[in-house]
Amino acid sequence: MSKQKKDVLRPVDDEARRLAKTLIRTARFAALGTLEADGAPAVSRVSVATAMDGRVGFLISGLSGHFVNLSRDPRCSLLVGEPGKGDPLAHPRLTLIGRARRLIDGAERAHIRARYLMHHPKSALYADFGDFAFWLLEPERASLNGGFGKAFALTPADLLSAAPDDLAAMEAGAVEHMNTDHADAVDRMAAKRPAGACHRLIRRASTCHAAITPCGCGFPARSLRREK
């Protein structure tokens, strides 16, 4: 009697969804896989930011190979999740598989542009150049590896979060208001964040305050800003 092959995939639960969303929304760069004209895979690194619903956007130059590849064949993948100390394969990572769509103009491009520049402000120097463009990955499926023995196959419904239509318009003002008028409260929230909550730390000076940055995974991401 032949042995039945063991299924290596775990059932998707809320913990897996949470981990996947955290990996996506806290990522600041990713490995982008595209297809060359002869079908050969090509991988490059891109800076990323998420839309309000969790889809991943990125800005690339028209002179790059991956721009040419996506223009010809939009199928692609993004790998997010960075290794820490010890075995790099023991740390969680997520592969998003889908099709990338170039954002020419309109509200969708403006939304991705605003969120991208919040996390990559130096890109404002060239973001609107004619030979650069924002792209948005429309995920079709995803593979989550949460560490050894923790593999999951996810769908777009597991990754994306619905958001009110007017929330994006309110976001920049709300973030600025909290960081400007309620810095002490933001410091306390950052100090009391739950274990495993997503956060981002940028040391800019010896005396700093925490600051909210748009993240959307259930708890304020934070950076450290210079005390005025």
C-alpha positions, 0 to 999 in steps of 0.5 A: 500500500502506497503511503499518502503524501503529507500535505505540507500546507497548513490551514489558513487562520487569522494568525497567518493572515495577520503575519502576511499583512504585517509583512506586506505593510511593513516592507520598504523594499522587495525582490521583484521577479519578472519574465524576460522576452525568452521566458527567463526569470529576472529578479531585481530589488524595488522600493515599495509602499502599500495602498490603503487596502494592502496592494503593493505599489512601486516606482521604477524607471523606464530604462530598467529591465523590469520595466520593459519586462512588465510592459510586455508581460505583466505577470510577476512576483514580489518577495517581502520579509527580511531575515534577522539574526541566525538562520535566514530561512527561519524568518517569515517571508511572503511571495505575492504572485499576480499581475502588475498594472502601470498607473498613468494618472488619476486618483489611484496614482495620486494615492500610491504616489502620496503613500510611497513618498511618505516612506521614500521622501527622497524619491520626490526628486524623480518620481514625476520624471517622464521616464519613471512610473508607478506600478501596482501589483494586483495579487492573485495568490500568495505563498507564506512561509512563517518559518520551518513547518509553517507554510500557507497558500493565501488568496487575495481575500486573505491579504487585502482589507477594505477601507472607507472611500474617504479614509485615504483623503483623511490620512495625511492630515490625521497623521500630521495632527497626531505627530504635531499636536499629540507627540506625547500620546504617540510616544506612549502608544509606541512604548506600549505597543503589543509584542510583535506589533509592526514598527519601524525605527529610524534613529535620527538623533540622540533625543527623539520622539516616536512618530506615526507613519501610515501602515494599516496593519492594526497598530501605528508603525513608528519612526523616531524623529528629532525633538524640537 
